[in-house]
Amino acid sequence: MANVPRFKLNTGALMPAVGLGGWGGLKQEERDNAWTFMLSALKAGYRLIDTAWVYGTEKATAIAIKKSGIPREEIWITTKLHNQHGRFVEKYFQESLKNLETDYVDLYLLHWPQTAKYDETTTSPMDEDGNLIIDDQWTFNQTWAQMEEVYESGRAKAIGVSNFSVKNLEKLFETAKVVPAVNQVEMHPYLAQPELKEYCDKKGIVLTAYTPTGYKTVLTDPTITELAEKYKATPAQVVLSWHVARGVSVVPKSSNEQRQKENLTLLTLDPEDVKRITALDRNQRLCNYPNKHGKVWGWTMEQLGW
């Protein structure tokens, strides 16, 4: 069993610092078969699966857990409320529980601050310019109030947010009764987000990084490859170890058994090397970045606070 550190949330729960990203691709067949890479990850020692309603892999998560033979309470399940479902939190939370074949989740995240127009025929209703159509009559404060009810019911052991900036966390705190336990954001050496990290640290919010390795763009950076040679490790191991050294949890997605094992094996980096990697920051988004209209999923960079 891999010796993965755990981070203490503001609920007191101990969350594994390294989890498996549950993105299953765009094709239904890929999503249906996602249980295979999830099962190999559980066998390799992963104890956190990060899925979402919109990934279409909640059912696959349930299959993988069942096939693993590992007791449910030993596996941390994170799932997320889709951006269309802000007005209907209870309905879609119940759907997620049903998909996951469980009566609780360990962490329930609000996937995006913006609320998309509700349309049961598509997961992403787009306008003629290819921008997500936004429901301007609904705010994330209203969605969060419904998520707090789910938390108070005990069926989500912790609740949090995703893709929230300092600006939008400040807005959330104008009405929030419950401080988010986690904020999951794009983060890697080219997008170290020091101000957001400092803010979340002060508020007792654990940051989780998605796109944590920064793809080949970051993994082929000369500093990263040089450190990989120094530590006799893969570039991905260097980057993931950097995150955890900063107190940031990670959810790398890999369907390759060998890489899954490598990603779970963290290094102890010298403090100077942690600083060198942090210094690579260039505020560059590699996963969710503005389209030609300057929008990310229907919101401007200013609205997102990015």
Number of C-alpha atoms within 10 A of each C-alpha: 9 12 11 17 14 15 18 16 16 17 12 10 14 13 22 21 23 29 28 24 21 29 20 24 14 10 9 13 10 14 19 18 16 24 25 15 22 31 22 19 28 23 17 17 17 25 25 24 25 23 25 23 20 17 17 23 28 32 21 24 26 21 21 23 21 15 13 16 10 14 9 14 11 9 18 18 26 23 28 24 25 22 25 25 20 29 18 14 21 16 10 17 24 16 14 24 19 15 18 23 16 14 12 22 23 19 22 29 24 28 25 22 24 24 26 25 21 19 12 9 7 9 15 20 18 16 11 7 8 15 19 20 20 20 17 10 7 15 15 20 19 14 20 25 17 17 26 19 14 21 19 13 11 13 19 24 17 27 26 25 26 22 20 23 22 17 14 17 22 13 13 22 13 9 12 16 11 18 19 28 25 23 24 24 23 22 26 29 26 21 18 21 20 12 11 18 20 12 15 20 13 9 13 15 22 24 26 23 24 22 19 25 28 23 13 10 10 21 20 14 14 10 15 23 17 13 19 18 12 9 14 12 16 17 23 25 22 28 26 27 24 28 26 21 17 13 17 21 27 29 25 24 24 18 19 12 16 12 17 23 17 15 26 23 17 22 17 12 15 11 10 9 15 18 13 16 20 20 12 17 16 12 15 17 16 16 12 14 14 15 13 10 12 14 19 17 23 24 21 15 13 10 15 20 14 16
